Amino acid sequence: MLRYGRAGFALTVDRLALPAGVHFLVGRNGSGKSTLLRVLAGLERPLGGVLRLDGTEVAGADAWRRYRAASGYLHQDFAVRGRASVRAYARYGAWLRGVDGDELTARTAEVLDAVGLSDRADARASRLSGGMQRRLGLAVELANHPHVHLLDEPTSGLDLDARDAVHDVVTAAVASGAVVVVASHDDHELSRYPDASYHVLVDGRVVESVTGDGTATVQQLLGGPR
C-alpha cells in the first residue's frame, strides 16, 4: 500500500503491479493520475507503504536516487525557456541524467532522431511549437535508457505526426522490456496497444485493474457517466 497526501487531496494505492509493457492510468480530472505518476517518479514521497523496483524495496535516500535514475518522467505541462538550441538542451538533459561525457554527442543525436527532431537540432528550443517542445522533453527523458517511462498525457495537443513519433518511442521501449505508464483520457491512445493494462482511479484510489483487448474506452472503464 502507498499513501500520499496534501492539502485537500489524498492518494491511497492498496496494490499496483506494473510489469513490463504499457499501462494506462485512467480517471476523471482530479482522480489522482498525475499525482500517482509523480509518486512513481520519486518526485513526491509517499507518507507510507512500500515501493519496489524489480522486487527490491526502494528505501533510503540512495535507493531513491537510484530509482529516479532508472525512470524517465514527462509531465503534462512541460515547456522550454531560455536561448539554448534543441541540441544543447537535449545534451544538457542527458548529462543531468548521468550519461557519460564521451557518450553525450552520440546519445543526444540518437534521442533527437527517436522523437523526430533531428532536423530542428540547431533551432532555439523555446521557439518550438508546444508539441515539438513536448517531443524534446520526451527526448531528454529517454537519454539514460530508463527502465520505467512515466508519461502524463504525452500526446495532448500533438498533431498526427507528432503522436506517431511518441508511439514509436513507446513501442521501442516496450520491445526493450521497459515499463511504460501513461496517464491518458484519449480513447485513441487506449486502443493503440491491445495488450495494455488499464488502471482506473476514482477519488485517489485505484479501484480496478484490467487487461484490455484494444477496444477499451474511457467511458467503459469508468462505468459510464456518474
N, C-alpha and C positions, 0 to 999 in steps of 0.2 A: 504494500500500500504506500502511495505517495500522497502527502498532504502539503498544500501550499495555500497561503492566504495573504490577502492585502485588504486595505480598507474597502469594504463593500463587496468583496468577492472571495470565494473560497473554491479551491480545486481539490478534489479527492479522487484518486485513482486506486481502486481496490487491487486490480491486477491488469497489467497490459503487457503482452508478449509481442515483440516485434522482430521476427526472424527475417532473414534476407528476403528482399522483394519490395513491392510497393504497398504502402499503407496509406489510406486516406483518413484524415480526421474530418468528420462531417458534423455540422451542427449549425444552428441559427446564430446570428450575431450575438455576442456576449456569452456564448455557451462554454467558452474556455479553450478553443482551438489554439489560438495564438499563445495563450499563457502556457498551455501544455508543451508547445514547441519550445518556448523559452526555458522551461524547466528541463526538457530533454536535451537542450543545447548547453545546459550548465550555466545559463545566464541568470537564472533565478534558482536559489537554493530551496529545496523543499523543507518544510518545517518538521517533517518526519517521514519515515518509510525508507525503503531500500531501492536503489537504482543499480542494476547490474549491466555490464557490457561483456558479452561472450561468457556469461556465467560468473564473472568476477565482480564483487560488490565495489561500487565507487564510493570510497570513504576516505576523508582526509584531503588536505589541500593538494598534495602531489598527485593523488589519484584523480581529483577533479581536473587538474591541469592536463593530465594525460588523456582524460576523457574528452575534454574540449578540443584537444589536438586531433582526436580521431573523428571529429564530427565537423560538418560544414553547415552553417545556418544562414539562410537568406530570409530576412524579414520583409514584411509586406510593404513597408514604406521606404525601401532602400532608395537613396538618392546620392548623387555625387556633387561635391562642391570643389572650388579651387581651380587652379590653372593646369593641373597635371594632364598629360596625354593619356589616352586609353592604355597604351603600352606601359607607361610609367606607373599608372595606378595599379594595373594588374601585377606588375613586377613587385611593387611595394607590398601589395596584399599577400603575394606569395612569400615574400621574405618574412612578413609578420607571422605567417603560418608555418614557419620553420623550414622552408625549402632551402637547401644548401646553396651557397653563393655560386658555386660552379655549375649549378643546375638552373639558376634563375632564368637565364635567357631562353633556354630551350623549353622550360616548363611554361613560361609566360606565353610563348608562341603557341604552344600546344593548347592551353586553355582558351586563348582567344580564338583559335581555329574551331575548337569544340562548340563555342557559342555563336559562331558566325560573325566575329568582329575583326578578323584579320585585316580586312580592307579598311578598317577605321582606326588602326593602331596608332596613327600619328595625330588623330583628331583630339581636340580638347574634350576630356571625359564629361565635364559639366555641361557641354553643349549638345550632348547626345539627347535623343528623344527619351522620354520616360521608359519606353520599352527597351531601348538599347542600353540604358543605364541598368535596368534590371538584369539584362544579359551579362553586363560587365560584373555586376555583383555575383552572379552565378559563377562566372569565370574565376573570380577570387576565391570563392568557397571551394572550387574544385582543385585549387592549387596544390594542396597537400594530400591528394588522393584519399579523401575522408572515407571511413568505413560506414559512417552514418550521415545521410543527407537529410536536412530538415528544411523544408521549403514552405513558406507561408504565402499562399495564393501566388505562385510563381508566374502564372500566365495571365494574371489580371491586367487588362488593358493592352495586351500584346496583339499584334496582327498575326495572321496565319503563319507567315514565315518564321516569325519570332517564336510562336508557340511550337512549331515543328523543331526549332533548334533546342528548346527546353526539353521536349520529349526525347530527342536524340540523346541528350545528356542523361536523362533518367534511364532510358533503355540501356545505354552503355554501362551505367552504374550498376544496374541490376545484373547485367551479364557478368560483371566482375565480382558479384557476390555481396554487394553493398545492401544496406538497409536504407530505403527511401521513404520518408514520412512527409506527406503533403497535406496541408490544410486547404480545403477547396469547397466551393459551393457550386461548381460548374459541372453540369451533367456530362458535357463533352469530355471533360478531364476524367471523370469517374469511369467512363466507358472505354477509355483508351487502353486499359490494362486488364484483360479478362481474368487474370489470376490474382488481382489485387485483393487486399483485405480492407474492410471499412469499419471504422471505429466511431460510433455515434456518441456525441457529447450532448448532454442536456443539463443545464444549470451547474456546470462544473464537475460533472460526473460522466464517466464512460459507461453508458447504460447497455451497450450491445456491441459485439464484435462479430462480423460475419465475413465470409469469403464470397466474393462476387463471381458472376459469370459473364461480365462485360455488359450487362444490361441494367445495372443499378442506377437509380436516380435519387437525387437528394430527397424528393418528396416521399418516395418509397421507403428510404432508410429512416426518415424521421416520422413515418407513420401518418403522413398527410397533414393538413392544417390542424393546428392546436387552438 
